[in-house]
Every structure is written in C-alpha cells, then in structure tokens.
Amino acid sequence: MIHTKRTHCRACGEERLRPFLELGPQPLANAFLKSPAEFAAEQRYPLDVYFCEECALVQLADVIDPEVLFRNYIYVTGTSKTIAEHNVRYAATVTKLLELKPTDLVVEVASNDGSLLKCFQAHGVRTLGVEPASNIAAMAREKGVETIDWFFNAATAAKVRASHGPARAVIGNNVLAHVDDTRDFLAGAAALIAEDGLVITEVPYLGEFMDHLEYDTVYHEHLCYFSVSALMRLAEAVGLSIIRVDKVPVHGGSIRMYAGPVARHHGHAAEVRALAGEERRQGLTSLARFERFGAEVAENRRAVLALLTRLKGEGKRIAAYGAPAKGNTLLNYCGITTDLIPYTVDRNPMKVGTYAPGSHIPVRPYEGTYEAERPDYIVILPWNFAEEIMQQPNERRFHDEGGRFIVPIPTPRIV
C-alpha cells in the first residue's frame, strides 16, 4: 500500500493530533514527470499538518511508502556552494568536539552523494554512508565513500555495528524528519554509538518555520517538524540526553542536536532546557499559535497570486529559478501553473527536461535559457539560497540589465 494514515503521535504514541494547516491534495514533491503523456495519471495525496497536544511534535498523518519516495532519488547535496561550505564547517566542528582519530568511525545516515563524509575523510577519519537511494549511493561510492544502500532502523544499525564496530558519531542531516518510525530510528542510532559517542542530527527548526512562514518546506517526505521540546521527548524515549544544540543557518534555519547515552550524560544540558523554556514562552507548545500560522499561510497565497497576476496583466514575462521540492509545494498550494510561470531553470541534470509535479511547469537547462527568453522577473523557488543565487554571475548580469527577482517567502517581495 502506497498511502496510509496515522492516528497517533510518532513521539509519544498519544491520539491527540490536531490539524492546523491544510495544503490540499498534492503530488509527491520529487515526482517529476518525463512527458505530458504522464499528466493525466498523476496521483495526489492529502498534505495536512498536525500538532500533538501531548508532546508538541508537529507532523504529517499521511504517510507515503518510503520505497516510493526514496529508492530512486533526485536531490543531490553536492550541487550547492552553501551546503558545501556548511559541510566543511560541520566536519571540523564534530572532529574537534570528539577529538576524532583515524581509527574512529563516523556513520552518516541518508548520506546522499557522500559530500559530508568526504569532509570527514579530509580529517583522516573512517567513514561509512547508509543511503537508501541506490542511484545516489552509487554516486557516493564513485567518490570513494563506502556506502551501503539500506534504509536505517534499529535492525540495520545492529548489522552495521556487527560489521564495522561502534561509531564515535552517527550523523543524520535532514533525515529524521523523513522517518515514519522516529523512535526506532533514534534507538538504532543510540545502539550504534560507542559509550563515548554522540548521535548528531540536523533538522529544520520549527521556530524558524513558524517565524518565517516556511510552509513550502512541507511535503510528503517531511513527516516531522522539530522543536527542541519535541526532540527532548524523543531522546528520552530511547535513552539519550541532549548535551548541546547549535543553531545553523542552512535550509531556512536549522538546529543540530548532539545527544549521548543517558548513562554517561545524566539528563539534558541546562542550556537545552532553557531553549525549551523559551519555546513555551513563544507559544510553540500550544495549538493556538499554530492555528494563527495557518491563517498567515492563506494570506501568503493571496499575496503571491496577486503579485504574479498583476505583473502578467502588465505584460511582464515571468520565469522561475530552481526546481526544488519546496517550490512544488508552493506552486501547487497557490495554484500556479504555466499560465503564470511558463518555465523554470535548474542545474540538476536529473531534473532538466522534466515537468514539475502538479503545476507541470517545464524544467529547462540553466545555461543559456535566460539569454534566449529574456524574462522581466525571476521567481526564486529555493528562496533559502536567494542571496547566493542573486550573487551568481548570470543573475547579477540579469539584475544589472534591469531584471528583477521575486522572493516569495515569508512575504512576496521584489528585489
């Protein structure tokens, strides 16, 4: 069965889920179409977001089979300069914190094309990637990063420990949100680390999600949206204590959790508890704040459509930059199709020549398209990289020659 629906919370198991954001039936955000012949058969699934009144975990109830979502994946981490620089700093931070030696093992779950693990290899550390997308795992192995193409859970963690020994660090970047059985995933990571090891996970931060109206980061792959408060509850359930939380700027604002065995670290660190207290004061543990968020999202849709419709009415030519999954959520929720944005461009060769799910906007090659089409406005769909994108040579030239950018989140603005 491809689609199932949860009735209870992933973190606490209680049936206290309350919906606060309905984005409508949507296609899978990374299910790009190869030709117009596929349009009629395209499937859509509910995309609604819930708040657990027991433990404050924000989550989707509708679950798509991970075999459908992740076995053949088209998102590659190595294409962004911002992420590349982030990975270098990330590896240096963990290596210094744990004083890693050549004999130490770092395991990354959902290791994608191995870009982060290559940075650990530069420090002389042993690495292993666990990546369920067979096509992406093959790319990592070509880079010299040992990678096994498995889904990660408690059972596969035991196999990894038996074959490679305990890890000083088990890292998961933007993967915890993708997992339906969150506690089983964290239990596997906890079982894989050495006594002096750490489970390190990086997730988009719920506080930033709310403050900056990042509703486009909601799609079927992203099952959970984490606060520090919810992470504490999850960590406790699998015998981990959170010893440190870093705020990092990637993906619209993320947090990196460092957690170790409760037998070694007796309870969450004081600064972690303080962050949870601040979340309570901000309303991130009450339903009312999330219901207000839902109303703000509806207003964003109205404003985005009003802007694009006005520009088209003035005879302006509009294009888009990028074909990220988040862009597809925004396009489909707002009802934007080729009537308003006739095409987008992307650097990922696996997306070029395809059609965006739902909107059916064609994805064209990055090189040469602007010069040939000469749009007046470019909507930056990966808005979290907007500053990097606007500083690229082609985009700077576009702006210098009178072109303008549209950044749609949190309030549409022309740059």
RORO-584611 format. One record per residue (C-alpha): residue in three letters; y negated, x, z negated. Coordinates in nm, 4 decimals, m for minus. Example, Ala and Ser with C-alpha at 12.3 -4.5 7.8 and 13.67 -1.06 7.14 Angstrom:
2
REC  rest        py        px        pz
REC   ala    0.4500    1.2300   m0.7800
REC   ser    0.1060    1.3670   m0.7140
This chain:
415
REC  rest        py        px        pz
REC   met    0.0000    0.0000    0.0000
REC   ile   m0.3364    0.1474    0.1045
REC   his   m0.5639   m0.0558   m0.1262
REC   thr   m0.5116   m0.1515   m0.4909
REC   lys   m0.7475   m0.2792   m0.7610
REC   arg   m0.7732   m0.1624   m1.1213
REC   thr   m0.8386   m0.3967   m1.4126
REC   his   m0.8624   m0.1325   m1.6883
REC   cys   m1.0688    0.1795   m1.7504
REC   arg   m0.9390    0.5214   m1.6443
REC   ala   m1.0686    0.6923   m1.9570
REC   cys   m0.9920    0.4547   m2.2422
REC   gly   m0.7497    0.2062   m2.0878
REC   glu   m0.9500   m0.0972   m2.2009
REC   glu   m1.0119   m0.4025   m1.9830
REC   arg   m1.3868   m0.4018   m2.0360
REC   leu   m1.5101   m0.3208   m1.6838
REC   arg   m1.8353   m0.4938   m1.5834
REC   pro   m1.9681   m0.4807   m1.2232
REC   phe   m2.3339   m0.3810   m1.1748
REC   leu   m2.3606   m0.2630   m0.8118
REC   glu   m2.2086   m0.4282   m0.5055
REC   leu   m2.2449   m0.2267   m0.1848
REC   gly   m2.0352   m0.4681    0.0185
REC   pro   m1.7147   m0.4177    0.2163
REC   gln   m1.7367   m0.0695    0.3703
REC   pro   m1.5158    0.1514    0.5865
REC   leu   m1.3888    0.4784    0.4436
REC   ala   m1.6844    0.7157    0.4473
REC   asn   m1.5000    1.0032    0.6166
REC   ala   m1.3015    0.7877    0.8615
REC   phe   m1.4982    0.8922    1.1694
REC   leu   m1.3904    0.7190    1.4895
REC   lys   m1.2896    0.9060    1.8037
REC   ser   m1.3877    0.6412    2.0594
REC   pro   m1.5350    0.2914    2.0897
REC   ala   m1.1825    0.1649    2.1514
REC   glu   m1.1210    0.2066    1.7750
REC   phe   m1.4206   m0.0012    1.6606
REC   ala   m1.2510   m0.3414    1.6548
REC   ala   m0.9594   m0.2281    1.4363
REC   glu   m1.1771   m0.0552    1.1750
REC   gln   m1.0850   m0.1541    0.8178
REC   arg   m1.3319   m0.2232    0.5375
REC   tyr   m1.2712   m0.2331    0.1620
REC   pro   m1.4835   m0.3518   m0.1329
REC   leu   m1.7260   m0.0894   m0.2632
REC   asp   m1.8340   m0.2146   m0.6060
REC   val   m1.9268   m0.0067   m0.9121
REC   tyr   m1.8304   m0.0948   m1.2710
REC   phe   m1.9400    0.0108   m1.6194
REC   cys   m1.6880    0.0318   m1.9036
REC   glu   m1.8393   m0.1266   m2.2128
REC   glu   m1.5878    0.0562   m2.4336
REC   cys   m1.6373    0.4227   m2.3315
REC   ala   m1.9317    0.4144   m2.0834
REC   leu   m1.7373    0.5572   m1.7880
REC   val   m1.8850    0.4409   m1.4557
REC   gln   m1.6157    0.3876   m1.1945
REC   leu   m1.4767    0.2015   m0.8948
REC   ala   m1.1987   m0.0513   m0.9440
REC   asp   m1.0875   m0.0473   m0.5793
REC   val   m0.8520    0.2447   m0.5115
REC   ile   m0.7523    0.3779   m0.1691
REC   asp   m0.4251    0.5707   m0.1358
REC   pro   m0.5149    0.9437   m0.1647
REC   glu   m0.2690    1.0219    0.1138
REC   val   m0.5014    0.8256    0.3420
REC   leu   m0.8199    0.9827    0.2072
REC   phe   m0.7358    1.3493    0.1652
REC   arg   m0.4345    1.4727    0.3614
REC   asn   m0.6412    1.5379    0.6745
REC   tyr   m0.9937    1.6079    0.5561
REC   ile   m1.3107    1.6934    0.7492
REC   tyr   m1.5507    1.8077    0.4757
REC   val   m1.5743    2.1873    0.4632
REC   thr   m1.7660    2.3590    0.1822
REC   gly   m1.8362    2.6789    0.3756
REC   thr   m2.0984    2.5293    0.6101
REC   ser   m2.3894    2.5063    0.3616
REC   lys   m2.6080    2.8028    0.2667
REC   thr   m2.6993    2.6247   m0.0582
REC   ile   m2.3335    2.5886   m0.1579
REC   ala   m2.2557    2.9472   m0.0548
REC   glu   m2.5291    3.0805   m0.2854
REC   his   m2.4167    2.8430   m0.5605
REC   asn   m2.0601    2.9741   m0.5345
REC   val   m2.1724    3.3350   m0.5766
REC   arg   m2.3590    3.2482   m0.8977
REC   tyr   m2.0728    3.0286   m1.0181
REC   ala   m1.8113    3.3035   m0.9855
REC   ala   m2.0390    3.5559   m1.1552
REC   thr   m2.1024    3.3195   m1.4498
REC   val   m1.7340    3.2465   m1.5110
REC   thr   m1.6282    3.6090   m1.4640
REC   lys   m1.8826    3.7231   m1.7226
REC   leu   m1.8110    3.4419   m1.9685
REC   leu   m1.4354    3.5009   m1.9728
REC   glu   m1.4607    3.8778   m1.9127
REC   leu   m1.2050    3.8382   m1.6346
REC   lys   m0.9799    4.1299   m1.5454
REC   pro   m0.7757    4.1980   m1.2280
REC   thr   m0.4626    4.0625   m1.3964
REC   asp   m0.6309    3.7315   m1.4837
REC   leu   m0.5650    3.4244   m1.2727
REC   val   m0.8251    3.1719   m1.1580
REC   val   m0.6862    2.8484   m1.0149
REC   glu   m0.9144    2.6158   m0.8236
REC   val   m0.8043    2.2587   m0.7698
REC   ala   m0.9278    2.0982   m0.4472
REC   ser   m1.0190    2.4479   m0.3355
REC   asn   m1.1151    2.3333    0.0156
REC   asp   m1.1557    2.6293    0.2542
REC   gly   m1.1437    2.8873   m0.0269
REC   ser   m1.5157    2.9658   m0.0261
REC   leu   m1.5493    2.9740   m0.4067
REC   leu   m1.2253    3.1634   m0.4625
REC   lys   m1.3420    3.4295   m0.2161
REC   cys   m1.6318    3.4900   m0.4555
REC   phe   m1.3859    3.5410   m0.7432
REC   gln   m1.1846    3.7781   m0.5241
REC   ala   m1.5031    3.9841   m0.4838
REC   his   m1.4844    4.0397   m0.8626
REC   gly   m1.1263    4.1650   m0.8267
REC   val   m0.9658    3.8585   m0.9847
REC   arg   m0.6321    3.6986   m0.8882
REC   thr   m0.6807    3.3568   m0.7323
REC   leu   m0.4802    3.0538   m0.6285
REC   gly   m0.6036    2.7446   m0.4479
REC   val   m0.4477    2.3997   m0.4780
REC   glu   m0.5702    2.1874   m0.1861
REC   pro   m0.4018    1.8657   m0.0679
REC   ala   m0.5653    1.8611    0.2768
REC   ser   m0.3157    2.0550    0.4864
REC   asn   m0.5674    2.1341    0.7625
REC   ile   m0.8255    2.2718    0.5158
REC   ala   m0.5612    2.4635    0.3156
REC   ala   m0.4629    2.6400    0.6375
REC   met   m0.8255    2.7468    0.6874
REC   ala   m0.8281    2.8979    0.3360
REC   arg   m0.5079    3.0918    0.3979
REC   glu   m0.6617    3.2330    0.7152
REC   lys   m0.9407    3.3710    0.4934
REC   gly   m0.6866    3.5464    0.2726
REC   val   m0.6911    3.2935   m0.0123
REC   glu   m0.3426    3.1989   m0.1331
REC   thr   m0.3363    2.8186   m0.1202
REC   ile   m0.0695    2.5552   m0.1749
REC   asp   m0.1265    2.2121   m0.0233
REC   trp   m0.0378    1.9857   m0.3150
REC   phe   m0.2098    1.7050   m0.4978
REC   phe   m0.2817    1.8248   m0.8524
REC   asn   m0.1489    1.6460   m1.1590
REC   ala    0.0432    1.7314   m1.4771
REC   ala    0.3707    1.7730   m1.2866
REC   thr    0.2313    2.0121   m1.0247
REC   ala    0.0415    2.2025   m1.2957
REC   ala    0.3764    2.2781   m1.4618
REC   lys    0.5095    2.4126   m1.1313
REC   val    0.2059    2.6364   m1.0861
REC   arg    0.2376    2.7746   m1.4391
REC   ala    0.6080    2.8454   m1.3832
REC   ser    0.5431    3.0298   m1.0561
REC   his    0.2119    3.2065   m1.1293
REC   gly    0.1782    3.2131   m1.5081
REC   pro   m0.1049    3.0702   m1.7204
REC   ala   m0.4608    3.0727   m1.5844
REC   arg   m0.7682    3.2004   m1.7630
REC   ala   m0.9664    2.9373   m1.5748
REC   val   m0.8715    2.6166   m1.3978
REC   ile   m1.1682    2.5095   m1.1900
REC   gly   m1.2339    2.1743   m1.0282
REC   asn   m1.5525    2.1225   m0.8306
REC   asn   m1.6337    1.7678   m0.7229
REC   val   m1.2690    1.6685   m0.7584
REC   leu   m1.2466    1.4985   m1.0986
REC   ala   m1.4410    1.2063   m0.9542
REC   his   m1.1820    1.1720   m0.6754
REC   val   m0.8840    1.1258   m0.9060
REC   asp   m0.7449    0.7848   m0.9990
REC   asp   m0.5414    0.9037   m1.2993
REC   thr   m0.8188    1.1082   m1.4578
REC   arg   m0.6382    1.1751   m1.7862
REC   asp   m0.3224    1.3013   m1.6116
REC   phe   m0.5335    1.5376   m1.4008
REC   leu   m0.7137    1.6825   m1.7051
REC   ala   m0.3875    1.7022   m1.9002
REC   gly   m0.2414    1.9135   m1.6182
REC   ala   m0.5426    2.1432   m1.6203
REC   ala   m0.5195    2.1767   m2.0002
REC   ala   m0.1496    2.2638   m1.9799
REC   leu   m0.2113    2.5275   m1.7136
REC   ile   m0.4698    2.7358   m1.9007
REC   ala   m0.3855    3.0217   m2.1361
REC   glu   m0.4680    2.9963   m2.5069
REC   asp   m0.7985    3.1692   m2.4404
REC   gly   m0.8563    2.9937   m2.1083
REC   leu   m1.1004    2.7244   m2.0026
REC   val   m1.0922    2.4120   m1.7889
REC   ile   m1.4149    2.4121   m1.5892
REC   thr   m1.5164    2.1073   m1.3915
REC   glu   m1.8339    2.0389   m1.1988
REC   val   m1.9299    1.6781   m1.1279
REC   pro   m2.2422    1.4971   m1.0077
REC   tyr   m2.4305    1.3919   m1.3207
REC   leu   m2.4683    1.0233   m1.3994
REC   gly   m2.8152    1.0845   m1.5428
REC   glu   m2.9400    1.2225   m1.2109
REC   phe   m2.7523    0.9476   m1.0248
REC   met   m2.9473    0.6877   m1.2196
REC   asp   m3.2872    0.8609   m1.2298
REC   his   m3.2935    0.9406   m0.8570
REC   leu   m3.1203    0.6241   m0.7330
REC   glu   m2.8338    0.8182   m0.5755
REC   tyr   m2.6308    0.5115   m0.4784
REC   asp   m2.5336    0.6685   m0.1468
REC   thr   m2.3052    0.9074   m0.3357
REC   val   m2.0831    0.6038   m0.3982
REC   tyr   m1.7888    0.5849   m0.1598
REC   his   m1.4182    0.5210   m0.1920
REC   glu   m1.3344    0.8879   m0.2529
REC   his   m1.5651    0.8969   m0.5569
REC   leu   m1.3839    0.6895   m0.8166
REC   cys   m1.5834    0.8023   m1.1239
REC   tyr   m1.9452    0.8915   m1.2099
REC   phe   m1.9642    1.1008   m1.5236
REC   ser   m2.1916    1.1265   m1.8215
REC   val   m2.1409    1.3851   m2.0963
REC   ser   m2.0435    1.0956   m2.3244
REC   ala   m1.7602    0.9869   m2.0952
REC   leu   m1.6416    1.3457   m2.0432
REC   met   m1.6198    1.3947   m2.4193
REC   arg   m1.3956    1.0891   m2.4494
REC   leu   m1.1714    1.2141   m2.1676
REC   ala   m1.1497    1.5666   m2.3085
REC   glu   m1.0482    1.4368   m2.6492
REC   ala   m0.7686    1.2317   m2.4915
REC   val   m0.5998    1.5473   m2.3544
REC   gly   m0.6601    1.7886   m2.6434
REC   leu   m0.9691    1.9662   m2.5118
REC   ser   m1.3026    2.0439   m2.6762
REC   ile   m1.6155    2.0819   m2.4627
REC   ile   m1.7777    2.4084   m2.5626
REC   arg   m2.0591    2.4181   m2.3081
REC   val   m2.2323    2.2039   m2.0452
REC   asp   m2.4541    2.3556   m1.7753
REC   lys   m2.6894    2.1513   m1.5606
REC   val   m2.6843    2.2725   m1.2000
REC   pro   m2.8965    2.1517   m0.9062
REC   val   m2.6309    2.1008   m0.6361
REC   his   m2.5364    1.7599   m0.4937
REC   gly   m2.8464    1.5906   m0.6258
REC   gly   m2.7927    1.7231   m0.9793
REC   ser   m2.4577    1.8078   m1.1374
REC   ile   m2.3123    1.9148   m1.4702
REC   arg   m2.0498    2.1826   m1.5259
REC   met   m1.8193    2.1249   m1.8211
REC   tyr   m1.6408    2.4137   m1.9949
REC   ala   m1.3554    2.2938   m2.2168
REC   gly   m1.0897    2.4803   m2.4128
REC   pro   m0.7886    2.3865   m2.6291
REC   val   m0.8864    2.1958   m2.9405
REC   ala   m0.6598    2.4253   m3.1434
REC   arg   m0.8927    2.7147   m3.0558
REC   his   m1.2234    2.5279   m3.0331
REC   his   m1.2417    2.2798   m3.3174
REC   gly   m1.4444    1.9924   m3.1731
REC   his   m1.7229    1.9655   m2.9177
REC   ala   m2.0122    2.2081   m2.9462
REC   ala   m2.3263    2.0899   m3.1253
REC   glu   m2.5354    2.1123   m2.8083
REC   val   m2.2812    1.8960   m2.6259
REC   arg   m2.3016    1.6288   m2.8951
REC   ala   m2.6811    1.6485   m2.8689
REC   leu   m2.6628    1.5772   m2.4944
REC   ala   m2.4502    1.2710   m2.5645
REC   gly   m2.7081    1.1530   m2.8159
REC   glu   m2.9827    1.1863   m2.5572
REC   glu   m2.7762    0.9778   m2.3142
REC   arg   m2.7537    0.6994   m2.5701
REC   arg   m3.1330    0.7050   m2.6082
REC   gln   m3.1723    0.6863   m2.2280
REC   gly   m2.9503    0.3798   m2.2058
REC   leu   m2.6605    0.5485   m2.0260
REC   thr   m2.4155    0.3848   m2.2645
REC   ser   m2.5431    0.0266   m2.2235
REC   leu   m2.4844   m0.2238   m1.9436
REC   ala   m2.8498   m0.3360   m1.9258
REC   arg   m2.9651   m0.0029   m1.7801
REC   phe   m2.7059   m0.0251   m1.5046
REC   glu   m2.7951   m0.3820   m1.4143
REC   arg   m3.1543   m0.2651   m1.3676
REC   phe   m3.0231    0.0111   m1.1414
REC   gly   m2.8566   m0.2488   m0.9184
REC   ala   m3.1917   m0.4217   m0.8644
REC   glu   m3.3572   m0.0887   m0.7787
REC   val   m3.0898   m0.0194   m0.5161
REC   ala   m3.1571   m0.3530   m0.3480
REC   glu   m3.5279   m0.2640   m0.3321
REC   asn   m3.4457    0.0717   m0.1678
REC   arg   m3.2524   m0.1077    0.1057
REC   arg   m3.5501   m0.3326    0.1722
REC   ala   m3.7904   m0.0360    0.1872
REC   val   m3.5701    0.1775    0.4154
REC   leu   m3.5198   m0.1074    0.6628
REC   ala   m3.8902   m0.1967    0.6567
REC   leu   m3.9906    0.1617    0.7379
REC   leu   m3.7433    0.2113    1.0223
REC   thr   m3.8157   m0.1317    1.1695
REC   arg   m4.1904   m0.0651    1.1641
REC   leu   m4.1525    0.2733    1.3343
REC   lys   m3.9296    0.1277    1.6035
REC   gly   m4.1797   m0.1535    1.6574
REC   glu   m4.4457    0.1125    1.7142
REC   gly   m4.2310    0.2631    1.9879
REC   lys   m4.1271    0.5709    1.7886
REC   arg   m3.7999    0.7469    1.8653
REC   ile   m3.5800    0.7956    1.5590
REC   ala   m3.2755    1.0206    1.5166
REC   ala   m3.0802    1.1440    1.2156
REC   tyr   m2.9710    1.4816    1.0861
REC   gly   m2.6194    1.5178    0.9486
REC   ala   m2.3098    1.3015    0.9237
REC   pro   m2.2261    1.3258    0.5523
REC   ala   m2.0085    1.0701    0.3778
REC   lys   m2.3047    0.9667    0.1640
REC   gly   m2.5020    0.8896    0.4774
REC   asn   m2.2386    0.6411    0.5829
REC   thr   m2.2703    0.4520    0.2542
REC   leu   m2.6452    0.4257    0.3028
REC   leu   m2.6197    0.3258    0.6703
REC   asn   m2.3609    0.0562    0.6043
REC   tyr   m2.5256   m0.0858    0.2923
REC   cys   m2.8604   m0.1051    0.4721
REC   gly   m2.7016   m0.2426    0.7897
REC   ile   m2.8403    0.0378    1.0068
REC   thr   m2.6746    0.0802    1.3469
REC   thr   m2.7626    0.2321    1.6836
REC   asp   m3.0425   m0.0276    1.7222
REC   leu   m3.2497    0.1771    1.4758
REC   ile   m3.0851    0.5225    1.4884
REC   pro   m2.9208    0.5869    1.8277
REC   tyr   m2.7573    0.9167    1.7265
REC   thr   m2.7232    1.1860    1.4618
REC   val   m2.6511    1.5591    1.4903
REC   asp   m2.4147    1.7715    1.2840
REC   arg   m2.2998    2.1332    1.2619
REC   asn   m1.9394    2.0462    1.1717
REC   pro   m1.7327    2.0708    1.4924
REC   met   m1.4757    1.8292    1.3477
REC   lys   m1.7406    1.5544    1.3443
REC   val   m1.9182    1.6246    1.6733
REC   gly   m1.8108    1.3805    1.9427
REC   thr   m1.7066    1.1139    1.6922
REC   tyr   m1.8721    0.7908    1.5758
REC   ala   m1.9852    0.7290    1.2185
REC   pro   m1.7693    0.4681    1.0422
REC   gly   m1.9201    0.1222    1.0267
REC   ser   m2.2531    0.1988    1.1915
REC   his   m2.0809    0.3525    1.4977
REC   ile   m2.3710    0.5934    1.5413
REC   pro   m2.2542    0.8795    1.7699
REC   val   m2.2444    1.2311    1.6230
REC   arg   m2.3880    1.4835    1.8687
REC   pro   m2.3937    1.8650    1.8614
REC   tyr   m2.6667    2.0230    1.6537
REC   glu   m2.7643    2.2813    1.9127
REC   gly   m2.9918    2.1559    2.1884
REC   thr   m2.9961    1.7850    2.1090
REC   tyr   m3.3471    1.7666    1.9621
REC   glu   m3.4910    1.9619    2.2517
REC   ala   m3.3322    1.7247    2.5027
REC   glu   m3.4114    1.3976    2.3230
REC   arg   m3.7459    1.4799    2.1539
REC   pro   m3.7389    1.2265    1.8671
REC   asp   m4.0552    1.1488    1.6718
REC   tyr   m3.8754    1.1077    1.3387
REC   ile   m3.5542    1.2520    1.1947
REC   val   m3.3829    1.0794    0.9010
REC   ile   m3.2209    1.3434    0.6783
REC   leu   m2.8972    1.1795    0.5652
REC   pro   m2.7850    1.4757    0.3447
REC   trp   m3.1130    1.4396    0.1546
REC   asn   m2.9852    1.6594   m0.1291
REC   phe   m3.0207    1.9543    0.1123
REC   ala   m3.3542    1.8323    0.2562
REC   glu   m3.5582    2.1379    0.1549
REC   glu   m3.3015    2.3764    0.3025
REC   ile   m3.2775    2.1715    0.6218
REC   met   m3.6519    2.1448    0.6774
REC   gln   m3.6871    2.5236    0.6482
REC   gln   m3.4347    2.5950    0.9254
REC   pro   m3.5959    2.7411    1.2432
REC   asn   m3.5274    2.4389    1.4676
REC   glu   m3.6550    2.1953    1.2072
REC   arg   m3.9662    2.3991    1.1309
REC   arg   m4.0451    2.4067    1.5032
REC   phe   m3.9844    2.0311    1.5263
REC   his   m4.2321    1.9740    1.2427
REC   asp   m4.4889    2.2202    1.3802
REC   glu   m4.4826    2.0334    1.7105
REC   gly   m4.5657    1.7039    1.5426
REC   gly   m4.2248    1.5692    1.4453
REC   arg   m4.1715    1.4180    1.1030
REC   phe   m3.8786    1.3845    0.8636
REC   ile   m3.7720    1.0797    0.6647
REC   val   m3.6054    1.1373    0.3261
REC   pro   m3.4514    0.8001    0.2283
REC   ile   m3.3630    0.8533   m0.1400
REC   pro   m3.4862    0.7625   m0.4026
REC   thr   m3.7814    0.6028   m0.2207
REC   pro   m3.8118    0.6484    0.1570
REC   arg   m4.0863    0.8972    0.2337
REC   ile   m4.2191    1.0658    0.5463
REC   val   m4.2581    1.4441    0.5342
